[in-house]
């Protein structure tokens, strides 16, 4: 199995919220964890139809960060969010 496949399998082994949170906090630095939390919020706000500038202001991120999330949405990602 390749390294990405191993990572995916490691994520899938977590059966509860507590296990997943423990896994995420163990594998990510605090800043990486915060960044992922923010990216999820960006996607959720984009799906609600908020303007990029408003999302950037609310979450205190750059418009380019929001635009990246928007581009990923347009590519069909984040279907389960």
PDB file of N, CA, C and O in Angstrom, chain B, residues numbered from 101:
ATOM      1  N   UNK B 101       0.840  -1.177   0.000  1.00  0.00           N
ATOM      2  CA  UNK B 101       0.000   0.000   0.000  1.00  0.00           C
ATOM      3  C   UNK B 101       0.888   1.245   0.000  1.00  0.00           C
ATOM      4  O   UNK B 101       1.929   1.275   0.657  1.00  0.00           O
ATOM      5  N   UNK B 102       0.471   2.256  -0.734  1.00  0.00           N
ATOM      6  CA  UNK B 102       1.256   3.489  -0.785  1.00  0.00           C
ATOM      7  C   UNK B 102       1.028   4.324   0.479  1.00  0.00           C
ATOM      8  O   UNK B 102       0.149   4.018   1.284  1.00  0.00           O
ATOM      9  N   UNK B 103       1.820   5.367   0.641  1.00  0.00           N
ATOM     10  CA  UNK B 103       1.765   6.187   1.850  1.00  0.00           C
ATOM     11  C   UNK B 103       0.421   6.891   2.012  1.00  0.00           C
ATOM     12  O   UNK B 103      -0.096   6.991   3.125  1.00  0.00           O
ATOM     13  N   UNK B 104      -0.143   7.376   0.919  1.00  0.00           N
ATOM     14  CA  UNK B 104      -1.450   8.040   0.992  1.00  0.00           C
ATOM     15  C   UNK B 104      -2.519   7.030   1.395  1.00  0.00           C
ATOM     16  O   UNK B 104      -3.393   7.332   2.208  1.00  0.00           O
ATOM     17  N   UNK B 105      -2.447   5.851   0.832  1.00  0.00           N
ATOM     18  CA  UNK B 105      -3.388   4.795   1.198  1.00  0.00           C
ATOM     19  C   UNK B 105      -3.296   4.441   2.672  1.00  0.00           C
ATOM     20  O   UNK B 105      -4.313   4.207   3.325  1.00  0.00           O
ATOM     21  N   UNK B 106      -2.079   4.403   3.195  1.00  0.00           N
ATOM     22  CA  UNK B 106      -1.888   4.130   4.619  1.00  0.00           C
ATOM     23  C   UNK B 106      -2.519   5.223   5.474  1.00  0.00           C
ATOM     24  O   UNK B 106      -3.121   4.942   6.510  1.00  0.00           O
ATOM     25  N   UNK B 107      -2.376   6.465   5.033  1.00  0.00           N
ATOM     26  CA  UNK B 107      -2.979   7.578   5.770  1.00  0.00           C
ATOM     27  C   UNK B 107      -4.501   7.461   5.778  1.00  0.00           C
ATOM     28  O   UNK B 107      -5.137   7.632   6.817  1.00  0.00           O
ATOM     29  N   UNK B 108      -5.072   7.171   4.630  1.00  0.00           N
ATOM     30  CA  UNK B 108      -6.526   7.013   4.532  1.00  0.00           C
ATOM     31  C   UNK B 108      -6.988   5.881   5.443  1.00  0.00           C
ATOM     32  O   UNK B 108      -7.983   6.026   6.154  1.00  0.00           O
ATOM     33  N   UNK B 109      -6.287   4.774   5.428  1.00  0.00           N
ATOM     34  CA  UNK B 109      -6.650   3.642   6.283  1.00  0.00           C
ATOM     35  C   UNK B 109      -6.560   4.012   7.762  1.00  0.00           C
ATOM     36  O   UNK B 109      -7.393   3.591   8.564  1.00  0.00           O
ATOM     37  N   UNK B 110      -5.549   4.797   8.118  1.00  0.00           N
ATOM     38  CA  UNK B 110      -5.412   5.223   9.512  1.00  0.00           C
ATOM     39  C   UNK B 110      -6.608   6.078   9.932  1.00  0.00           C
ATOM     40  O   UNK B 110      -7.104   5.943  11.051  1.00  0.00           O
ATOM     41  N   UNK B 111      -7.071   6.955   9.041  1.00  0.00           N
ATOM     42  CA  UNK B 111      -8.265   7.758   9.332  1.00  0.00           C
ATOM     43  C   UNK B 111      -9.484   6.863   9.505  1.00  0.00           C
ATOM     44  O   UNK B 111     -10.279   7.059  10.424  1.00  0.00           O
ATOM     45  N   UNK B 112      -9.628   5.893   8.633  1.00  0.00           N
ATOM     46  CA  UNK B 112     -10.815   5.034   8.646  1.00  0.00           C
ATOM     47  C   UNK B 112     -10.892   4.116   9.865  1.00  0.00           C
ATOM     48  O   UNK B 112     -11.973   3.635  10.207  1.00  0.00           O
ATOM     49  N   UNK B 113      -9.771   3.872  10.516  1.00  0.00           N
ATOM     50  CA  UNK B 113      -9.770   3.003  11.699  1.00  0.00           C
ATOM     51  C   UNK B 113     -10.415   3.663  12.915  1.00  0.00           C
ATOM     52  O   UNK B 113     -10.784   2.975  13.867  1.00  0.00           O
ATOM     53  N   UNK B 114     -10.554   4.975  12.892  1.00  0.00           N
ATOM     54  CA  UNK B 114     -11.152   5.696  14.016  1.00  0.00           C
ATOM     55  C   UNK B 114     -12.664   5.570  13.945  1.00  0.00           C
ATOM     56  O   UNK B 114     -13.292   6.039  12.995  1.00  0.00           O
ATOM     57  N   UNK B 115     -13.247   4.933  14.955  1.00  0.00           N
ATOM     58  CA  UNK B 115     -14.681   4.615  14.928  1.00  0.00           C
ATOM     59  C   UNK B 115     -15.544   5.621  15.684  1.00  0.00           C
ATOM     60  O   UNK B 115     -16.746   5.713  15.435  1.00  0.00           O
ATOM     61  N   UNK B 116     -14.949   6.370  16.596  1.00  0.00           N
ATOM     62  CA  UNK B 116     -15.740   7.319  17.381  1.00  0.00           C
ATOM     63  C   UNK B 116     -15.180   8.726  17.222  1.00  0.00           C
ATOM     64  O   UNK B 116     -14.059   8.918  16.751  1.00  0.00           O
ATOM     65  N   UNK B 117     -15.985   9.703  17.624  1.00  0.00           N
ATOM     66  CA  UNK B 117     -15.512  11.094  17.596  1.00  0.00           C
ATOM     67  C   UNK B 117     -14.278  11.254  18.471  1.00  0.00           C
ATOM     68  O   UNK B 117     -13.319  11.926  18.089  1.00  0.00           O
ATOM     69  N   UNK B 118     -14.306  10.633  19.651  1.00  0.00           N
ATOM     70  CA  UNK B 118     -13.178  10.745  20.579  1.00  0.00           C
ATOM     71  C   UNK B 118     -11.908  10.154  19.972  1.00  0.00           C
ATOM     72  O   UNK B 118     -10.833  10.740  20.091  1.00  0.00           O
ATOM     73  N   UNK B 119     -12.028   8.998  19.323  1.00  0.00           N
ATOM     74  CA  UNK B 119     -10.867   8.382  18.669  1.00  0.00           C
ATOM     75  C   UNK B 119     -10.335   9.281  17.563  1.00  0.00           C
ATOM     76  O   UNK B 119      -9.125   9.467  17.438  1.00  0.00           O
ATOM     77  N   UNK B 120     -11.237   9.838  16.759  1.00  0.00           N
ATOM     78  CA  UNK B 120     -10.808  10.697  15.654  1.00  0.00           C
ATOM     79  C   UNK B 120     -10.138  11.962  16.179  1.00  0.00           C
ATOM     80  O   UNK B 120      -9.102  12.376  15.660  1.00  0.00           O
ATOM     81  N   UNK B 121     -10.720  12.572  17.198  1.00  0.00           N
ATOM     82  CA  UNK B 121     -10.126  13.774  17.766  1.00  0.00           C
ATOM     83  C   UNK B 121      -8.743  13.476  18.327  1.00  0.00           C
ATOM     84  O   UNK B 121      -7.811  14.253  18.124  1.00  0.00           O
ATOM     85  N   UNK B 122      -8.604  12.361  19.028  1.00  0.00           N
ATOM     86  CA  UNK B 122      -7.310  11.961  19.572  1.00  0.00           C
ATOM     87  C   UNK B 122      -6.300  11.737  18.446  1.00  0.00           C
ATOM     88  O   UNK B 122      -5.150  12.164  18.542  1.00  0.00           O
ATOM     89  N   UNK B 123      -6.737  11.068  17.384  1.00  0.00           N
ATOM     90  CA  UNK B 123      -5.870  10.820  16.234  1.00  0.00           C
ATOM     91  C   UNK B 123      -5.420  12.137  15.603  1.00  0.00           C
ATOM     92  O   UNK B 123      -4.233  12.336  15.345  1.00  0.00           O
ATOM     93  N   UNK B 124      -6.378  13.036  15.357  1.00  0.00           N
ATOM     94  CA  UNK B 124      -6.048  14.312  14.724  1.00  0.00           C
ATOM     95  C   UNK B 124      -5.095  15.135  15.577  1.00  0.00           C
ATOM     96  O   UNK B 124      -4.139  15.717  15.065  1.00  0.00           O
ATOM     97  N   UNK B 125      -5.356  15.183  16.875  1.00  0.00           N
ATOM     98  CA  UNK B 125      -4.486  15.967  17.764  1.00  0.00           C
ATOM     99  C   UNK B 125      -3.091  15.336  17.874  1.00  0.00           C
ATOM    100  O   UNK B 125      -2.111  16.031  18.144  1.00  0.00           O
ATOM    101  N   UNK B 126      -3.010  14.031  17.665  1.00  0.00           N
ATOM    102  CA  UNK B 126      -1.719  13.359  17.715  1.00  0.00           C
ATOM    103  C   UNK B 126      -0.908  13.514  16.446  1.00  0.00           C
ATOM    104  O   UNK B 126       0.318  13.610  16.493  1.00  0.00           O
ATOM    105  N   UNK B 127      -1.590  13.538  15.308  1.00  0.00           N
ATOM    106  CA  UNK B 127      -0.885  13.558  14.026  1.00  0.00           C
ATOM    107  C   UNK B 127      -0.598  14.983  13.528  1.00  0.00           C
ATOM    108  O   UNK B 127       0.317  15.197  12.732  1.00  0.00           O
ATOM    109  N   UNK B 128      -1.386  15.949  14.003  1.00  0.00           N
ATOM    110  CA  UNK B 128      -1.243  17.330  13.541  1.00  0.00           C
ATOM    111  C   UNK B 128      -0.667  18.216  14.641  1.00  0.00           C
ATOM    112  O   UNK B 128      -0.870  17.967  15.829  1.00  0.00           O
ATOM    113  N   UNK B 129       0.049  19.247  14.226  1.00  0.00           N
ATOM    114  CA  UNK B 129       0.453  20.270  15.185  1.00  0.00           C
ATOM    115  C   UNK B 129      -0.786  21.099  15.523  1.00  0.00           C
ATOM    116  O   UNK B 129      -1.772  21.054  14.788  1.00  0.00           O
ATOM    117  N   UNK B 130      -0.751  21.851  16.619  1.00  0.00           N
ATOM    118  CA  UNK B 130      -1.907  22.700  16.935  1.00  0.00           C
ATOM    119  C   UNK B 130      -2.269  23.672  15.805  1.00  0.00           C
ATOM    120  O   UNK B 130      -3.450  23.903  15.548  1.00  0.00           O
ATOM    121  N   UNK B 131      -1.280  24.233  15.138  1.00  0.00           N
ATOM    122  CA  UNK B 131      -1.587  25.170  14.046  1.00  0.00           C
ATOM    123  C   UNK B 131      -2.176  24.446  12.837  1.00  0.00           C
ATOM    124  O   UNK B 131      -3.064  24.979  12.173  1.00  0.00           O
ATOM    125  N   UNK B 132      -1.695  23.243  12.544  1.00  0.00           N
ATOM    126  CA  UNK B 132      -2.277  22.456  11.450  1.00  0.00           C
ATOM    127  C   UNK B 132      -3.727  22.095  11.765  1.00  0.00           C
ATOM    128  O   UNK B 132      -4.592  22.154  10.892  1.00  0.00           O
ATOM    129  N   UNK B 133      -3.982  21.722  13.011  1.00  0.00           N
ATOM    130  CA  UNK B 133      -5.337  21.384  13.437  1.00  0.00           C
ATOM    131  C   UNK B 133      -6.258  22.593  13.257  1.00  0.00           C
ATOM    132  O   UNK B 133      -7.349  22.471  12.701  1.00  0.00           O
ATOM    133  N   UNK B 134      -5.811  23.759  13.730  1.00  0.00           N
ATOM    134  CA  UNK B 134      -6.610  24.982  13.593  1.00  0.00           C
ATOM    135  C   UNK B 134      -6.858  25.324  12.131  1.00  0.00           C
ATOM    136  O   UNK B 134      -7.946  25.776  11.773  1.00  0.00           O
ATOM    137  N   UNK B 135      -5.857  25.111  11.289  1.00  0.00           N
ATOM    138  CA  UNK B 135      -6.000  25.404   9.862  1.00  0.00           C
ATOM    139  C   UNK B 135      -7.062  24.509   9.222  1.00  0.00           C
ATOM    140  O   UNK B 135      -7.856  24.979   8.407  1.00  0.00           O
ATOM    141  N   UNK B 136      -7.083  23.256   9.577  1.00  0.00           N
ATOM    142  CA  UNK B 136      -8.086  22.338   9.030  1.00  0.00           C
ATOM    143  C   UNK B 136      -9.482  22.721   9.513  1.00  0.00           C
ATOM    144  O   UNK B 136     -10.445  22.674   8.748  1.00  0.00           O
ATOM    145  N   UNK B 137      -9.585  23.099  10.783  1.00  0.00           N
ATOM    146  CA  UNK B 137     -10.871  23.550  11.318  1.00  0.00           C
ATOM    147  C   UNK B 137     -11.370  24.754  10.522  1.00  0.00           C
ATOM    148  O   UNK B 137     -12.546  24.820  10.165  1.00  0.00           O
ATOM    149  N   UNK B 138     -10.485  25.697  10.248  1.00  0.00           N
ATOM    150  CA  UNK B 138     -10.856  26.893   9.484  1.00  0.00           C
ATOM    151  C   UNK B 138     -11.246  26.534   8.061  1.00  0.00           C
ATOM    152  O   UNK B 138     -12.214  27.082   7.535  1.00  0.00           O
ATOM    153  N   UNK B 139     -10.522  25.636   7.431  1.00  0.00           N
ATOM    154  CA  UNK B 139     -10.857  25.238   6.056  1.00  0.00           C
ATOM    155  C   UNK B 139     -12.249  24.632   5.975  1.00  0.00           C
ATOM    156  O   UNK B 139     -12.985  24.885   5.021  1.00  0.00           O
ATOM    157  N   UNK B 140     -12.611  23.837   6.969  1.00  0.00           N
ATOM    158  CA  UNK B 140     -13.957  23.268   6.992  1.00  0.00           C
ATOM    159  C   UNK B 140     -15.005  24.375   7.098  1.00  0.00           C
ATOM    160  O   UNK B 140     -16.031  24.332   6.420  1.00  0.00           O
ATOM    161  N   UNK B 141     -14.742  25.363   7.949  1.00  0.00           N
ATOM    162  CA  UNK B 141     -15.689  26.474   8.088  1.00  0.00           C
ATOM    163  C   UNK B 141     -15.807  27.261   6.787  1.00  0.00           C
ATOM    164  O   UNK B 141     -16.896  27.713   6.433  1.00  0.00           O
ATOM    165  N   UNK B 142     -14.700  27.427   6.075  1.00  0.00           N
ATOM    166  CA  UNK B 142     -14.725  28.105   4.771  1.00  0.00           C
ATOM    167  C   UNK B 142     -15.662  27.371   3.829  1.00  0.00           C
ATOM    168  O   UNK B 142     -16.516  27.990   3.195  1.00  0.00           O
ATOM    169  N   UNK B 143     -15.511  26.070   3.733  1.00  0.00           N
ATOM    170  CA  UNK B 143     -16.347  25.276   2.826  1.00  0.00           C
ATOM    171  C   UNK B 143     -17.817  25.387   3.210  1.00  0.00           C
ATOM    172  O   UNK B 143     -18.675  25.559   2.344  1.00  0.00           O
ATOM    173  N   UNK B 144     -18.110  25.290   4.497  1.00  0.00           N
ATOM    174  CA  UNK B 144     -19.501  25.376   4.940  1.00  0.00           C
ATOM    175  C   UNK B 144     -20.111  26.736   4.596  1.00  0.00           C
ATOM    176  O   UNK B 144     -21.261  26.805   4.161  1.00  0.00           O
ATOM    177  N   UNK B 145     -19.354  27.810   4.786  1.00  0.00           N
ATOM    178  CA  UNK B 145     -19.868  29.145   4.476  1.00  0.00           C
ATOM    179  C   UNK B 145     -19.999  29.359   2.972  1.00  0.00           C
ATOM    180  O   UNK B 145     -20.930  30.024   2.519  1.00  0.00           O
ATOM    181  N   UNK B 146     -19.072  28.801   2.197  1.00  0.00           N
ATOM    182  CA  UNK B 146     -19.193  28.875   0.737  1.00  0.00           C
ATOM    183  C   UNK B 146     -20.461  28.166   0.276  1.00  0.00           C
ATOM    184  O   UNK B 146     -21.179  28.664  -0.591  1.00  0.00           O
ATOM    185  N   UNK B 147     -20.728  27.013   0.853  1.00  0.00           N
ATOM    186  CA  UNK B 147     -21.931  26.259   0.474  1.00  0.00           C
ATOM    187  C   UNK B 147     -23.208  27.005   0.845  1.00  0.00           C
ATOM    188  O   UNK B 147     -24.249  26.807   0.218  1.00  0.00           O
ATOM    189  N   UNK B 148     -23.130  27.863   1.862  1.00  0.00           N
ATOM    190  CA  UNK B 148     -24.286  28.687   2.240  1.00  0.00           C
ATOM    191  C   UNK B 148     -24.449  29.892   1.317  1.00  0.00           C
ATOM    192  O   UNK B 148     -25.463  30.590   1.365  1.00  0.00           O
ATOM    193  N   UNK B 149     -23.434  30.131   0.470  1.00  0.00           N
ATOM    194  CA  UNK B 149     -23.522  31.214  -0.493  1.00  0.00           C
ATOM    195  C   UNK B 149     -22.968  32.549  -0.040  1.00  0.00           C
ATOM    196  O   UNK B 149     -23.226  33.568  -0.681  1.00  0.00           O
ATOM    197  N   UNK B 150     -22.217  32.573   1.042  1.00  0.00           N
ATOM    198  CA  UNK B 150     -21.644  33.834   1.498  1.00  0.00           C
ATOM    199  C   UNK B 150     -20.553  34.301   0.539  1.00  0.00           C
ATOM    200  O   UNK B 150     -19.835  33.481  -0.033  1.00  0.00           O
ATOM    201  N   UNK B 151     -20.426  35.615   0.362  1.00  0.00           N
ATOM    202  CA  UNK B 151     -19.365  36.152  -0.502  1.00  0.00           C
ATOM    203  C   UNK B 151     -17.977  35.870   0.085  1.00  0.00           C
ATOM    204  O   UNK B 151     -17.805  35.775   1.300  1.00  0.00           O
ATOM    205  N   UNK B 152     -17.021  35.745  -0.789  1.00  0.00           N
ATOM    206  CA  UNK B 152     -15.643  35.452  -0.376  1.00  0.00           C
ATOM    207  C   UNK B 152     -15.133  36.467   0.636  1.00  0.00           C
ATOM    208  O   UNK B 152     -14.531  36.095   1.643  1.00  0.00           O
ATOM    209  N   UNK B 153     -15.371  37.751   0.371  1.00  0.00           N
ATOM    210  CA  UNK B 153     -14.867  38.795   1.265  1.00  0.00           C
ATOM    211  C   UNK B 153     -15.483  38.673   2.658  1.00  0.00           C
ATOM    212  O   UNK B 153     -14.801  38.895   3.659  1.00  0.00           O
ATOM    213  N   UNK B 154     -16.756  38.325   2.729  1.00  0.00           N
ATOM    214  CA  UNK B 154     -17.427  38.168   4.023  1.00  0.00           C
ATOM    215  C   UNK B 154     -16.845  36.981   4.792  1.00  0.00           C
ATOM    216  O   UNK B 154     -16.627  37.064   6.001  1.00  0.00           O
ATOM    217  N   UNK B 155     -16.600  35.891   4.092  1.00  0.00           N
ATOM    218  CA  UNK B 155     -16.004  34.712   4.739  1.00  0.00           C
ATOM    219  C   UNK B 155     -14.612  35.056   5.257  1.00  0.00           C
ATOM    220  O   UNK B 155     -14.263  34.718   6.388  1.00  0.00           O
ATOM    221  N   UNK B 156     -13.825  35.725   4.433  1.00  0.00           N
ATOM    222  CA  UNK B 156     -12.469  36.115   4.834  1.00  0.00           C
ATOM    223  C   UNK B 156     -12.511  37.000   6.079  1.00  0.00           C
ATOM    224  O   UNK B 156     -11.705  36.830   6.994  1.00  0.00           O
ATOM    225  N   UNK B 157     -13.445  37.937   6.111  1.00  0.00           N
ATOM    226  CA  UNK B 157     -13.564  38.839   7.261  1.00  0.00           C
ATOM    227  C   UNK B 157     -13.970  38.065   8.516  1.00  0.00           C
ATOM    228  O   UNK B 157     -13.371  38.235   9.578  1.00  0.00           O
ATOM    229  N   UNK B 158     -14.983  37.220   8.387  1.00  0.00           N
ATOM    230  CA  UNK B 158     -15.484  36.466   9.546  1.00  0.00           C
ATOM    231  C   UNK B 158     -14.433  35.541  10.142  1.00  0.00           C
ATOM    232  O   UNK B 158     -14.296  35.439  11.361  1.00  0.00           O
ATOM    233  N   UNK B 159     -13.698  34.873   9.272  1.00  0.00           N
ATOM    234  CA  UNK B 159     -12.746  33.856   9.736  1.00  0.00           C
ATOM    235  C   UNK B 159     -11.320  34.375   9.873  1.00  0.00           C
ATOM    236  O   UNK B 159     -10.415  33.647  10.282  1.00  0.00           O
ATOM    237  N   UNK B 160     -11.135  35.656   9.521  1.00  0.00           N
ATOM    238  CA  UNK B 160      -9.806  36.277   9.617  1.00  0.00           C
ATOM    239  C   UNK B 160      -8.764  35.520   8.794  1.00  0.00           C
ATOM    240  O   UNK B 160      -7.677  35.195   9.272  1.00  0.00           O
ATOM    241  N   UNK B 161      -9.135  35.252   7.538  1.00  0.00           N
ATOM    242  CA  UNK B 161      -8.228  34.609   6.583  1.00  0.00           C
ATOM    243  C   UNK B 161      -8.166  35.476   5.337  1.00  0.00           C
ATOM    244  O   UNK B 161      -8.970  36.393   5.169  1.00  0.00           O
ATOM    245  N   UNK B 162      -7.220  35.188   4.471  1.00  0.00           N
ATOM    246  CA  UNK B 162      -7.115  35.920   3.223  1.00  0.00           C
ATOM    247  C   UNK B 162      -8.168  35.467   2.220  1.00  0.00           C
ATOM    248  O   UNK B 162      -8.643  34.332   2.262  1.00  0.00           O
ATOM    249  N   UNK B 163      -8.517  36.369   1.326  1.00  0.00           N
ATOM    250  CA  UNK B 163      -9.483  36.037   0.279  1.00  0.00           C
ATOM    251  C   UNK B 163      -8.940  34.894  -0.577  1.00  0.00           C
ATOM    252  O   UNK B 163      -9.713  34.066  -1.059  1.00  0.00           O
ATOM    253  N   UNK B 164      -7.628  34.838  -0.772  1.00  0.00           N
ATOM    254  CA  UNK B 164      -7.029  33.761  -1.569  1.00  0.00           C
ATOM    255  C   UNK B 164      -7.290  32.392  -0.932  1.00  0.00           C
ATOM    256  O   UNK B 164      -7.478  31.404  -1.642  1.00  0.00           O
ATOM    257  N   UNK B 165      -7.301  32.330   0.385  1.00  0.00           N
ATOM    258  CA  UNK B 165      -7.594  31.073   1.081  1.00  0.00           C
ATOM    259  C   UNK B 165      -9.028  30.645   0.817  1.00  0.00           C
ATOM    260  O   UNK B 165      -9.302  29.465   0.596  1.00  0.00           O
ATOM    261  N   UNK B 166      -9.940  31.608   0.840  1.00  0.00           N
ATOM    262  CA  UNK B 166     -11.346  31.317   0.558  1.00  0.00           C
ATOM    263  C   UNK B 166     -11.504  30.894  -0.897  1.00  0.00           C
ATOM    264  O   UNK B 166     -12.253  29.965  -1.201  1.00  0.00           O
ATOM    265  N   UNK B 167     -10.804  31.571  -1.787  1.00  0.00           N
ATOM    266  CA  UNK B 167     -10.875  31.253  -3.210  1.00  0.00           C
ATOM    267  C   UNK B 167     -10.389  29.836  -3.472  1.00  0.00           C
ATOM    268  O   UNK B 167     -10.941  29.140  -4.324  1.00  0.00           O
ATOM    269  N   UNK B 168      -9.381  29.409  -2.763  1.00  0.00           N
ATOM    270  CA  UNK B 168      -8.897  28.030  -2.922  1.00  0.00           C
ATOM    271  C   UNK B 168      -9.993  27.037  -2.556  1.00  0.00           C
ATOM    272  O   UNK B 168     -10.213  26.056  -3.266  1.00  0.00           O
ATOM    273  N   UNK B 169     -10.676  27.292  -1.452  1.00  0.00           N
ATOM    274  CA  UNK B 169     -11.788  26.426  -1.065  1.00  0.00           C
ATOM    275  C   UNK B 169     -12.888  26.421  -2.108  1.00  0.00           C
ATOM    276  O   UNK B 169     -13.479  25.380  -2.394  1.00  0.00           O
ATOM    277  N   UNK B 170     -13.160  27.584  -2.674  1.00  0.00           N
ATOM    278  CA  UNK B 170     -14.181  27.705  -3.714  1.00  0.00           C
ATOM    279  C   UNK B 170     -13.797  26.899  -4.950  1.00  0.00           C
ATOM    280  O   UNK B 170     -14.638  26.238  -5.560  1.00  0.00           O
ATOM    281  N   UNK B 171     -12.539  26.961  -5.305  1.00  0.00           N
ATOM    282  CA  UNK B 171     -12.049  26.220  -6.471  1.00  0.00           C
ATOM    283  C   UNK B 171     -12.208  24.712  -6.256  1.00  0.00           C
ATOM    284  O   UNK B 171     -12.596  23.989  -7.173  1.00  0.00           O
ATOM    285  N   UNK B 172     -11.910  24.249  -5.054  1.00  0.00           N
ATOM    286  CA  UNK B 172     -12.065  22.824  -4.746  1.00  0.00           C
ATOM    287  C   UNK B 172     -13.536  22.415  -4.810  1.00  0.00           C
ATOM    288  O   UNK B 172     -13.858  21.330  -5.293  1.00  0.00           O
ATOM    289  N   UNK B 173     -14.421  23.275  -4.329  1.00  0.00           N
ATOM    290  CA  UNK B 173     -15.860  22.995  -4.424  1.00  0.00           C
ATOM    291  C   UNK B 173     -16.292  22.852  -5.871  1.00  0.00           C
ATOM    292  O   UNK B 173     -17.056  21.950  -6.213  1.00  0.00           O
ATOM    293  N   UNK B 174     -15.798  23.748  -6.721  1.00  0.00           N
ATOM    294  CA  UNK B 174     -16.150  23.707  -8.144  1.00  0.00           C
ATOM    295  C   UNK B 174     -15.637  22.439  -8.815  1.00  0.00           C
ATOM    296  O   UNK B 174     -16.180  22.004  -9.830  1.00  0.00           O
ATOM    297  N   UNK B 175     -14.587  21.848  -8.245  1.00  0.00           N
ATOM    298  CA  UNK B 175     -14.038  20.605  -8.792  1.00  0.00           C
ATOM    299  C   UNK B 175     -14.828  19.391  -8.306  1.00  0.00           C
ATOM    300  O   UNK B 175     -14.529  18.257  -8.681  1.00  0.00           O
ATOM    301  N   UNK B 176     -15.843  19.639  -7.467  1.00  0.00           N
ATOM    302  CA  UNK B 176     -16.690  18.547  -7.007  1.00  0.00           C
ATOM    303  C   UNK B 176     -16.286  17.934  -5.683  1.00  0.00           C
ATOM    304  O   UNK B 176     -16.787  16.873  -5.311  1.00  0.00           O
ATOM    305  N   UNK B 177     -15.395  18.583  -4.973  1.00  0.00           N
ATOM    306  CA  UNK B 177     -14.975  18.044  -3.679  1.00  0.00           C
ATOM    307  C   UNK B 177     -15.947  18.479  -2.584  1.00  0.00           C
ATOM    308  O   UNK B 177     -16.794  19.344  -2.807  1.00  0.00           O
ATOM    309  N   UNK B 178     -15.828  17.897  -1.440  1.00  0.00           N
ATOM    310  CA  UNK B 178     -16.618  18.237  -0.247  1.00  0.00           C
ATOM    311  C   UNK B 178     -18.095  17.895  -0.402  1.00  0.00           C
ATOM    312  O   UNK B 178     -18.947  18.612   0.123  1.00  0.00           O
ATOM    313  N   UNK B 179     -18.408  16.839  -1.095  1.00  0.00           N
ATOM    314  CA  UNK B 179     -19.811  16.436  -1.284  1.00  0.00           C
ATOM    315  C   UNK B 179     -20.482  16.049   0.032  1.00  0.00           C
ATOM    316  O   UNK B 179     -21.693  16.220   0.179  1.00  0.00           O
ATOM    317  N   UNK B 180     -19.723  15.537   0.975  1.00  0.00           N
ATOM    318  CA  UNK B 180     -20.300  15.064   2.235  1.00  0.00           C
ATOM    319  C   UNK B 180     -20.344  16.129   3.322  1.00  0.00           C
ATOM    320  O   UNK B 180     -20.662  15.834   4.474  1.00  0.00           O
ATOM    321  N   UNK B 181     -20.031  17.350   2.962  1.00  0.00           N
ATOM    322  CA  UNK B 181     -20.022  18.436   3.960  1.00  0.00           C
ATOM    323  C   UNK B 181     -21.233  19.312   3.743  1.00  0.00           C
ATOM    324  O   UNK B 181     -21.428  20.286   4.469  1.00  0.00           O
TER     325      UNK B 181
END
